[in-house]
Amino acid sequence: MARWCWLTSAIILATSCGTRSTVVPRRPPDRSKWSVASAPPPSSRVVAPSAVERLTRGMDAHFEGRPGRRIHIQLDRPIYQPGDTIWVKTWHLRSRDLSGEHGNQELHYQLISPRGTVVVDHLVRESVGLATNDVAIPPGIEGGEYRLRVVTLDRHQAERSLMISSYEPPRIKKKLEFLRKAYGPGDEVTATIEVRCPTGEGLGNHPLTAVVRLDGQPMPRFKLGTDGRGDGLVRFTLPQQIEAGDGLLTVMVEDGGVTESITRRIPILLKQVRIALFPEGGNLVAGLQTRVYFGAVNAQGKPADIEGRVVDDRGRVVARFRSYFHGLGRMDLTPRADRRYHAEVTRPTGIDARFELPPVRAAGCVLTVYDDPDSTLEAIVAGVRCASARRAVVAAVLRERLLDVVAVQVPDGGAAVVHLSSTDGRLNRAQVLSDGGGSGNTGRCRISSRSG
């Protein structure tokens, strides 16, 4: 399992890595675009033990005073029919130690319709963070994508999607997937279709029929077919003018006098997209190359694959970017102190919004982690570069727990390299101060730096 780290650079450390909104793909499909550090530089010289201890005490006090919590939801299956019962189990835990001892005793299980209304609301008692209950789906309810929302009495909440639909068990196994997460007006839509017999072998060289409905109106039907393995490719082009962007693709399979179908909603992205931009070290610093991570979602909060560019306040294109996985990606940018930057989406077309990057700081530090997608390195290796020579303290945090902390002297015009342990638990301070690292272990952590 790969080890991916979140990076930030800040004077005050405020949050842990319990959230799941990281913008780093866990396993990007095209790894050739991600550099892998096969031989990272050795660790820089460790200095100033007092700075390490001050940061340690400050982080401990911060997380003790502001403990984070997380809610995990488990359902008995992903799809239901009207009148069915949803069996729910939840874990409400403290982020730091995954303990259920947090003082909350009750929470709400809510079934939310596609229109956002609360269909069912149950008050459930939990015991040491664990709660179970059943949610009855009203008969005759309309189908669609619903959400099971869990809300604590002090307003912490989490959600999980589920489908409610009237259906019959299919005789033919079908799988339909789009090759991209978003399409715009005039784009060619491509999707893969897999058709399997009940026994598992592919329904090879078989004719299929595709139907597209856009904004409630049918488009012309077209034929396609499977290859010898039962796989096929659906291709069609969206019109240049789209009003609401409500599209459905249905592929029908006829075999033995029986017609079955599979339907998927077309991820059409019009002029509504949200992009979050995260400099790897938390800030853009003038003259220092920084990796900027981004995540794009559509109006419904679903991932949106995009392409775009970064433009400065004088209209000059300084960087280009493309999402690699579920609307996530990254790019390199070397900002200037006298410029402001914004991102523009070039594909899908028709998105005119500008997304501002953080202001460029004249002084400060940036962090850069050495990529290790296959966890081949024994430690987390990160580089620290600053606008001028200074001392910096670098810390790795996992679920509000301090894993490793090292103080280094950053040279002027160069990088200080730190090797941080990913072992879950408080490390031996003598080892930290002597070599800045330890044995590696798989996990998701957050690396932070504090300069002083």
C-alpha positions in Angstrom: 0.0 0.0 0.0 1.4 3.4 -1.0 2.3 6.0 1.6 1.1 9.5 0.7 1.8 12.6 2.8 0.1 15.9 3.0 2.3 19.0 3.2 1.8 22.4 4.7 4.0 25.2 5.9 2.7 27.3 8.8 3.7 29.1 11.9 0.8 27.6 13.8 -0.3 24.0 13.2 -4.1 23.9 13.3 -5.4 20.6 12.0 -4.7 16.9 11.8 -4.9 14.6 8.8 -8.2 12.9 9.8 -10.0 14.5 6.9 -10.3 12.6 3.7 -10.2 15.6 1.4 -6.6 15.2 0.3 -5.8 16.3 -3.2 -3.1 13.6 -3.7 -4.3 10.6 -5.8 -3.7 7.4 -3.9 -2.8 5.4 -7.1 -2.7 7.6 -10.2 -3.4 5.6 -13.3 -0.4 7.0 -15.3 2.5 6.8 -12.9 4.9 7.9 -15.6 3.9 11.5 -14.8 5.0 11.1 -11.2 8.6 11.2 -10.3 9.9 8.5 -7.9 12.8 9.2 -5.6 15.0 6.1 -6.1 17.9 7.6 -4.3 16.9 10.6 -2.1 19.5 12.9 -0.6 20.9 12.2 2.8 19.4 13.9 5.8 20.6 17.4 6.7 22.3 18.2 9.9 20.0 18.4 13.0 20.2 21.6 15.1 18.5 23.3 18.0 16.9 20.6 20.2 15.0 23.4 22.1 13.0 24.4 19.0 12.0 20.7 18.5 10.8 20.5 22.1 8.8 23.8 21.9 7.0 22.6 18.7 6.3 19.3 20.4 4.7 20.9 23.4 2.7 23.3 21.3 1.3 20.6 19.0 0.4 18.4 22.0 -1.4 21.3 23.7 -3.2 22.2 20.5 -4.6 18.7 19.7 -5.5 18.0 23.3 -7.6 21.2 23.4 -9.2 20.6 20.0 -9.7 16.9 19.6 -11.0 15.9 16.2 -13.6 13.2 15.6 -14.5 11.0 12.6 -17.6 9.1 11.8 -17.5 5.8 9.7 -20.8 4.5 8.2 -21.4 0.9 7.1 -24.5 -0.2 5.1 -25.5 -3.8 4.4 -25.7 -3.2 0.7 -25.4 -0.4 -1.9 -28.8 -0.6 -3.6 -32.3 -1.0 -2.2 -35.9 -1.1 -3.4 -38.8 0.9 -2.0 -40.1 -0.8 1.2 -36.7 -2.3 2.0 -34.9 -1.9 5.3 -31.4 -0.3 5.5 -29.3 -1.8 8.2 -26.8 0.7 9.5 -23.7 0.5 11.7 -21.6 3.5 12.6 -18.4 4.2 14.5 -18.0 7.6 16.1 -14.4 7.9 17.1 -11.8 10.4 18.3 -9.3 11.0 15.5 -6.2 10.9 17.7 -6.5 7.4 19.2 -9.7 6.0 17.5 -11.4 5.8 20.9 -15.1 6.0 21.3 -14.8 7.9 24.6 -15.8 11.4 23.6 -18.8 12.3 25.7 -21.4 12.1 22.9 -24.2 9.6 23.6 -26.8 10.1 20.8 -26.9 10.8 17.1 -29.4 11.0 14.2 -29.7 8.6 11.3 -31.3 10.6 8.4 -32.3 9.4 5.0 -31.9 12.3 2.5 -33.7 12.3 -0.9 -32.1 13.4 -4.1 -33.9 16.8 -3.6 -32.3 17.3 -0.2 -35.3 16.6 1.9 -35.2 14.5 5.1 -37.3 11.4 4.4 -36.6 9.4 7.6 -35.0 10.7 10.9 -34.1 8.3 13.7 -32.5 9.2 17.1 -30.1 6.5 18.0 -28.1 5.9 21.1 -24.4 5.0 20.8 -22.3 3.0 23.2 -18.5 3.8 23.3 -18.7 5.2 19.8 -20.7 2.3 18.3 -24.3 2.5 17.1 -26.6 0.3 15.1 -30.1 0.7 13.8 -32.5 0.0 10.9 -34.0 2.6 8.6 -37.2 1.6 6.8 -37.6 2.9 3.3 -41.2 4.1 2.7 -43.0 2.1 0.1 -43.7 3.9 -3.2 -40.7 6.2 -2.7 -39.2 7.6 -6.0 -35.9 6.1 -7.1 -32.6 7.8 -7.3 -29.4 8.5 -5.4 -30.1 9.0 -1.7 -27.8 9.7 1.2 -27.6 8.2 4.7 -26.6 11.1 6.9 -25.3 10.7 10.5 -25.5 13.8 12.7 -24.3 14.1 16.3 -26.0 16.3 18.8 -23.1 18.8 18.6 -23.5 18.9 14.7 -20.6 16.6 13.6 -21.8 14.7 10.6 -20.9 12.3 7.8 -22.8 10.9 4.8 -22.8 7.8 2.6 -24.6 7.4 -0.8 -27.0 4.6 -1.7 -29.3 3.9 -4.5 -33.0 3.2 -4.3 -34.6 1.7 -7.4 -37.3 -0.8 -8.4 -35.3 -3.5 -10.1 -35.3 -7.2 -10.9 -32.2 -9.4 -10.6 -30.5 -9.2 -14.0 -29.9 -12.4 -16.0 -27.1 -10.8 -18.1 -24.2 -9.2 -16.2 -23.4 -5.7 -17.5 -20.9 -3.0 -16.5 -20.9 0.5 -18.0 -18.3 3.1 -17.1 -17.3 6.5 -18.6 -13.7 7.0 -19.4 -13.8 10.6 -18.0 -15.4 12.2 -15.0 -16.8 15.2 -16.9 -17.8 16.2 -20.4 -18.8 19.6 -21.8 -20.8 20.8 -24.9 -19.4 19.4 -28.1 -17.2 16.8 -26.4 -17.0 13.2 -27.5 -18.3 10.9 -24.8 -16.7 7.5 -24.5 -17.7 4.7 -22.2 -16.7 1.0 -21.9 -19.4 -1.7 -21.7 -18.8 -5.3 -20.5 -21.5 -7.9 -21.1 -21.2 -11.3 -19.4 -23.4 -14.4 -19.5 -24.8 -15.7 -16.2 -22.0 -18.3 -16.1 -19.3 -15.5 -16.4 -18.0 -15.9 -19.9 -18.2 -12.9 -22.2 -21.1 -12.4 -24.6 -18.8 -12.0 -27.6 -19.6 -10.5 -31.0 -23.1 -9.5 -29.8 -25.1 -6.5 -31.1 -26.0 -3.7 -28.7 -28.2 -0.6 -28.9 -27.5 2.7 -27.2 -30.0 5.4 -26.3 -29.0 8.9 -25.1 -31.5 11.3 -23.4 -30.4 14.9 -22.9 -32.5 17.3 -20.9 -35.5 15.0 -21.2 -35.3 14.7 -25.0 -34.1 11.5 -26.8 -31.1 11.7 -29.2 -30.9 9.3 -32.2 -30.3 5.7 -31.3 -27.1 4.0 -32.5 -25.8 0.5 -32.8 -22.6 -1.0 -31.4 -21.3 -4.4 -30.6 -19.0 -6.4 -28.3 -15.7 -8.0 -29.3 -14.8 -11.6 -28.8 -14.4 -11.1 -25.0 -17.8 -9.4 -24.5 -16.3 -5.9 -24.3 -17.4 -2.9 -26.2 -16.9 0.9 -26.6 -19.7 3.5 -26.7 -18.9 6.7 -28.5 -21.2 9.7 -29.2 -20.8 13.5 -29.4 -22.7 16.0 -27.2 -24.4 18.9 -29.0 -22.8 22.3 -28.8 -25.8 23.8 -27.0 -26.9 22.1 -23.7 -29.3 23.7 -21.3 -29.6 21.9 -18.0 -26.9 19.2 -18.5 -29.2 16.3 -17.4 -28.1 13.3 -19.6 -28.6 9.6 -19.4 -26.9 6.8 -21.4 -28.7 3.5 -21.7 -27.2 0.4 -23.4 -29.7 -2.4 -24.2 -28.8 -6.1 -24.7 -31.2 -8.5 -26.3 -30.5 -12.2 -25.9 -32.9 -15.2 -26.2 -35.9 -13.0 -26.7 -35.2 -11.0 -23.4 -34.0 -7.4 -23.5 -32.1 -6.0 -20.5 -30.5 -2.6 -20.1 -28.0 -0.7 -18.0 -28.3 3.1 -17.5 -25.7 5.6 -16.3 -26.0 9.4 -15.8 -23.7 11.2 -18.1 -21.3 13.5 -16.1 -22.0 16.7 -18.0 -20.1 19.7 -16.7 -21.5 23.0 -17.9 -20.3 26.3 -16.3 -20.5 25.1 -12.7 -17.3 23.7 -11.3 -15.4 24.2 -8.1 -11.6 23.9 -7.8 -9.6 23.8 -4.6 -5.9 24.8 -5.0 -3.4 23.8 -2.3 0.3 24.8 -2.5 2.3 21.8 -1.2 3.9 23.8 1.6 0.8 25.8 2.4 2.1 29.1 0.8 3.4 30.4 -2.5 6.8 32.1 -1.9 8.5 34.3 -4.4 11.2 32.7 -6.4 10.7 29.2 -5.0 9.3 26.4 -7.2 6.2 24.9 -5.5 4.0 22.0 -6.4 0.4 23.0 -6.3 -2.2 20.3 -5.8 -5.8 20.7 -7.0 -9.2 19.0 -6.8 -12.2 19.7 -9.1 -15.8 18.8 -8.4 -19.1 19.7 -10.3 -22.2 21.3 -8.8 -23.2 18.0 -7.3 -19.9 17.6 -5.5 -18.8 14.7 -7.8 -15.2 14.6 -9.2 -14.7 16.4 -12.5 -11.8 15.8 -14.8 -10.4 19.1 -16.1 -7.6 20.7 -18.1 -6.5 24.3 -17.7 -3.8 26.9 -17.3 -2.4 29.3 -14.7 -2.3 32.9 -15.8 -0.7 35.9 -14.1 -2.2 39.4 -13.7 -0.6 40.5 -17.0 -2.2 37.7 -19.0 0.9 35.5 -19.3 0.4 31.7 -19.1 2.9 30.4 -16.6 1.7 26.8 -16.1 -0.7 24.2 -17.5 -2.4 21.4 -15.6 -4.6 18.4 -16.1 -6.3 16.1 -13.6 -5.0 12.6 -13.4 -7.5 10.8 -11.1 -11.0 11.6 -10.0 -10.5 15.4 -10.7 -7.2 15.4 -8.7 -3.8 16.5 -10.0 -0.8 18.8 -9.4 1.4 21.2 -11.2 4.7 23.1 -10.7 4.7 26.9 -10.3 7.5 29.4 -9.6 5.7 32.6 -8.5 7.0 36.1 -8.5 6.5 38.6 -5.7 4.9 41.3 -7.9 2.3 39.0 -9.5 -1.1 37.6 -8.8 -2.2 34.3 -10.3 -5.4 32.5 -11.2 -6.4 29.2 -12.8 -8.6 28.9 -15.9 -10.4 25.8 -17.1 -9.8 25.1 -20.8 -11.5 21.7 -21.0 -14.4 21.0 -20.7 -15.2 24.1 -22.7 -17.6 26.9 -21.6 -16.3 27.4 -18.1 -15.5 31.1 -17.7 -14.8 31.3 -14.0 -11.4 32.2 -12.6 -10.0 30.5 -9.5 -7.6 32.6 -7.5 -4.4 31.1 -6.2 -3.2 32.3 -2.7 -1.2 35.6 -2.7 2.6 35.3 -3.2 4.7 35.9 -0.1 7.9 37.7 -0.3 9.6 35.5 2.3 9.0 32.1 3.8 9.6 28.4 3.2 8.2 25.7 1.0 8.1 21.9 1.5 8.6 19.3 -1.2 8.1 15.6 -0.5 10.1 12.9 -2.4 7.5 10.7 -4.2 7.3 7.1 -2.9 4.2 5.5 -4.4 5.3 2.0 -3.6 6.7 2.6 -0.1 10.2 1.6 -1.2 11.8 4.2 1.1 12.4 3.5 4.8 11.4 7.0 5.8 9.4 10.0 4.6 11.9 12.2 2.8 11.1 15.9 2.3 13.1 19.0 1.2 12.8 22.4 2.8 13.7 25.5 0.8 13.5 29.1 2.1 13.8 32.6 0.6 16.8 33.1 2.8 19.0 31.1 5.2 17.2 30.2 8.4 16.4 27.5 10.8 13.2 25.4 10.3 11.4 22.7 12.3 9.7 19.9 10.3 7.1 17.6 11.9 5.1 14.6 10.7 1.6 14.2 12.2 -0.8 11.2 11.8 -4.3 11.5 13.2 -3.3 14.3 15.6 -0.3 12.3 16.8 3.2 13.6 16.4 5.3 10.9 14.7 8.6 12.7 14.1 10.0 16.2 14.4 13.4 17.5 13.2 15.1 20.9 13.3 17.4 21.8 10.4 19.4 24.7 9.1 18.2 25.7 5.6 21.0 27.1 3.5 20.6 30.2 1.3 19.7 29.2 -2.2 19.6 25.4 -1.4 17.4 22.8 0.2 17.6 21.0 3.6 16.6 17.4 3.4 14.9 15.7 6.3 14.2 12.0 6.8 11.1 11.5 9.0 9.9 8.3 10.6 6.3 7.2 9.8 6.0 4.9 12.8 2.7 5.5 14.6 3.6 6.5 18.2 5.8 8.9 20.1 9.5 8.4 19.0 12.5 8.3 21.1 13.7 11.9 21.3 17.4 10.9 21.4 17.0 9.2 18.0 15.1 12.2 16.6 17.7 14.6 17.6 20.6 12.5 16.5 19.6 11.4 13.0 16.1 12.7 12.3 14.5 9.5 11.3 13.6 5.9 12.0 12.2 2.8 10.3 9.4 3.3 7.9 5.8 2.1 8.1 2.8 2.4 5.8 0.4 5.2 6.7 -1.1 8.5 5.8 0.5 11.4 7.5 0.8 15.2 7.3 4.2 16.9 7.2 4.4 20.4 8.5 7.1 23.0 8.8 7.7 25.9 11.1 10.4 28.4 10.4 12.0 30.5 13.1 
